[in-house]
Amino acid sequence: MTQPAADPPPHSPQASQVVMTELVLPADTNNYGHIFGGRVLALADKCAAMAAMRHCRLPVVTASFDRVDFLRPVMAGMIVILSGVVNATFRTSLEVGVTVVAEDPVTGQRAQACRALVTLGAIDASGRSVPVPPLEPQTDEERQRAERARQRREIRLRQRS
Ligand SMILES: CC(C)(COP(=O)(O)OP(=O)(O)OC[C@H]1O[C@@H](n2cnc3c(N)ncnc32)[C@H](O)[C@@H]1OP(=O)(O)O)[C@@H](O)C(=O)NCCC(=O)NCCS
């Protein structure tokens, strides 16, 4: 495997954005026919990890899920579209925001079903934490997202200690 650059350049949030589309099958659902929360979390984790790896070009591990909101049930037969975007980078970790939208495949109607904030850490081949490339927000919205993520990190670290 090629080694990452020693001093990697910053990347925009758009450069690592991930969009994942899945069909909700009966095996993904509970006895009410709604998708399991745990299944949504697994998909959100995968989506966040891909965005983080694209940004860092390094292996990453999930350090925390610190905010998950399930906004509406999603039934078997629906399509779910997950979007993962790097909100902010720190020293060896980064925050990825994941949104999950449910789409009715027949009507095409879409509604947000879940959102989650995931912090992942970059590691080397020995599992040691390594610095992540900086994020370079391009738009006002991206700059605001980064600022809000930095504020959340302060709270997260305070709560952790
Ligand atoms: C995440 C992990 C790499 C952190 O390693 P560590 O030895 O605690 O190292 P550090 O304390 O230096 O933390 C490394 C980075 O992770 C961040 N971090 C660690 N725990 C965190 C938490 N609970 N929430 C948010 N960030 C966290 C730290 O702030 C630090 O980031 P920074 O350098 O940008 O400030 C380590 O705890 C680990 O491997 N956990 C298991 C990961 C895993 O298996 N995930 C899958 C779950 S099934």
The ligand as an SDF file (V2000), in Angstrom:
LIG
                    3D

 48 50  0  0  0  0  0  0  0  0999 V2000
  -10.3930    5.9440   19.3540 C   0  0  0  0  0  0  0  0  0  0  0  0
   -9.0100    5.5500   19.8680 C   0  0  0  0  0  0  0  0  0  0  0  0
   -8.0710    5.3250   18.6540 C   0  0  0  0  0  0  0  0  0  0  0  0
   -8.4730    6.6980   20.7000 C   0  0  0  0  0  0  0  0  0  0  0  0
   -7.2190    6.3040   21.1000 O   0  0  0  0  0  0  0  0  0  0  0  0
   -6.5900    6.7930   22.5030 P   0  0  0  0  0  0  0  0  0  0  0  0
   -5.4630    5.9240   22.8260 O   0  0  0  0  0  0  0  0  0  0  0  0
   -7.6880    7.0170   23.4820 O   0  0  0  0  0  0  0  0  0  0  0  0
   -5.8950    8.0820   22.0270 O   0  0  0  0  0  0  0  0  0  0  0  0
   -6.1730    9.5900   22.3620 P   0  0  0  0  0  0  0  0  0  0  0  0
   -6.7330    9.8230   23.7140 O   0  0  0  0  0  0  0  0  0  0  0  0
   -4.8930   10.2760   22.0000 O   0  0  0  0  0  0  0  0  0  0  0  0
   -7.2920    9.9520   21.3080 O   0  0  0  0  0  0  0  0  0  0  0  0
   -7.0170   10.0090   19.9230 C   0  0  0  0  0  0  0  0  0  0  0  0
   -8.0090   10.9500   19.2960 C   0  0  0  0  0  0  0  0  0  0  0  0
   -9.3180   10.4330   19.4520 O   0  0  0  0  0  0  0  0  0  0  0  0
  -10.1360   11.3780   20.1330 C   0  0  0  0  0  0  0  0  0  0  0  0
  -11.0360   10.6300   20.9930 N   0  0  0  0  0  0  0  0  0  0  0  0
  -10.7170    9.5830   21.7850 C   0  0  0  0  0  0  0  0  0  0  0  0
  -11.8150    9.1530   22.4250 N   0  0  0  0  0  0  0  0  0  0  0  0
  -12.8340    9.9400   22.0190 C   0  0  0  0  0  0  0  0  0  0  0  0
  -14.2290    9.9860   22.3160 C   0  0  0  0  0  0  0  0  0  0  0  0
  -14.7820    9.1310   23.1590 N   0  0  0  0  0  0  0  0  0  0  0  0
  -14.9690   10.9180   21.6990 N   0  0  0  0  0  0  0  0  0  0  0  0
  -14.4170   11.7820   20.8240 C   0  0  0  0  0  0  0  0  0  0  0  0
  -13.1020   11.8060   20.5070 N   0  0  0  0  0  0  0  0  0  0  0  0
  -12.3310   10.8800   21.1030 C   0  0  0  0  0  0  0  0  0  0  0  0
   -9.1730   12.2320   20.9390 C   0  0  0  0  0  0  0  0  0  0  0  0
   -9.7330   13.5020   21.2190 O   0  0  0  0  0  0  0  0  0  0  0  0
   -8.0190   12.3090   19.9820 C   0  0  0  0  0  0  0  0  0  0  0  0
   -8.3110   13.2320   18.9590 O   0  0  0  0  0  0  0  0  0  0  0  0
   -7.4170   14.5720   18.7200 P   0  0  0  0  0  0  0  0  0  0  0  0
   -5.9960   14.1060   18.5410 O   0  0  0  0  0  0  0  0  0  0  0  0
   -7.9660   15.1130   17.4440 O   0  0  0  0  0  0  0  0  0  0  0  0
   -7.6180   15.4300   19.9070 O   0  0  0  0  0  0  0  0  0  0  0  0
   -9.0310    4.2630   20.7680 C   0  0  0  0  0  0  0  0  0  0  0  0
   -9.7710    4.5460   21.9420 O   0  0  0  0  0  0  0  0  0  0  0  0
   -9.6220    3.0670   20.0840 C   0  0  0  0  0  0  0  0  0  0  0  0
   -8.9610    2.3960   19.2920 O   0  0  0  0  0  0  0  0  0  0  0  0
  -10.9020    2.7700   20.3820 N   0  0  0  0  0  0  0  0  0  0  0  0
  -11.5870    1.6280   19.7660 C   0  0  0  0  0  0  0  0  0  0  0  0
  -12.0230    2.0030   18.3520 C   0  0  0  0  0  0  0  0  0  0  0  0
  -12.9250    0.9370   17.7820 C   0  0  0  0  0  0  0  0  0  0  0  0
  -12.6330   -0.2290   17.8740 O   0  0  0  0  0  0  0  0  0  0  0  0
  -14.0130    1.3910   17.1610 N   0  0  0  0  0  0  0  0  0  0  0  0
  -15.0080    0.5080   16.6790 C   0  0  0  0  0  0  0  0  0  0  0  0
  -16.0200    0.3260   17.7520 C   0  0  0  0  0  0  0  0  0  0  0  0
  -16.8370   -1.1750   17.6270 S   0  0  0  0  0  0  0  0  0  0  0  0
  1  2  1  0
  2  3  1  0
  2  4  1  0
  2 36  1  0
  4  5  1  0
  5  6  1  0
  6  7  2  0
  6  8  1  0
  6  9  1  0
  9 10  1  0
 10 11  2  0
 10 12  1  0
 10 13  1  0
 13 14  1  0
 14 15  1  0
 15 16  1  0
 15 30  1  0
 16 17  1  0
 17 18  1  0
 17 28  1  0
 18 19  1  0
 18 27  1  0
 19 20  2  0
 20 21  1  0
 21 22  1  0
 21 27  2  0
 22 23  1  0
 22 24  2  0
 24 25  1  0
 25 26  2  0
 26 27  1  0
 28 29  1  0
 28 30  1  0
 30 31  1  0
 31 32  1  0
 32 33  2  0
 32 34  1  0
 32 35  1  0
 36 37  1  0
 36 38  1  0
 38 39  2  0
 38 40  1  0
 40 41  1  0
 41 42  1  0
 42 43  1  0
 43 44  2  0
 43 45  1  0
 45 46  1  0
 46 47  1  0
 47 48  1  0
M  END
$$$$
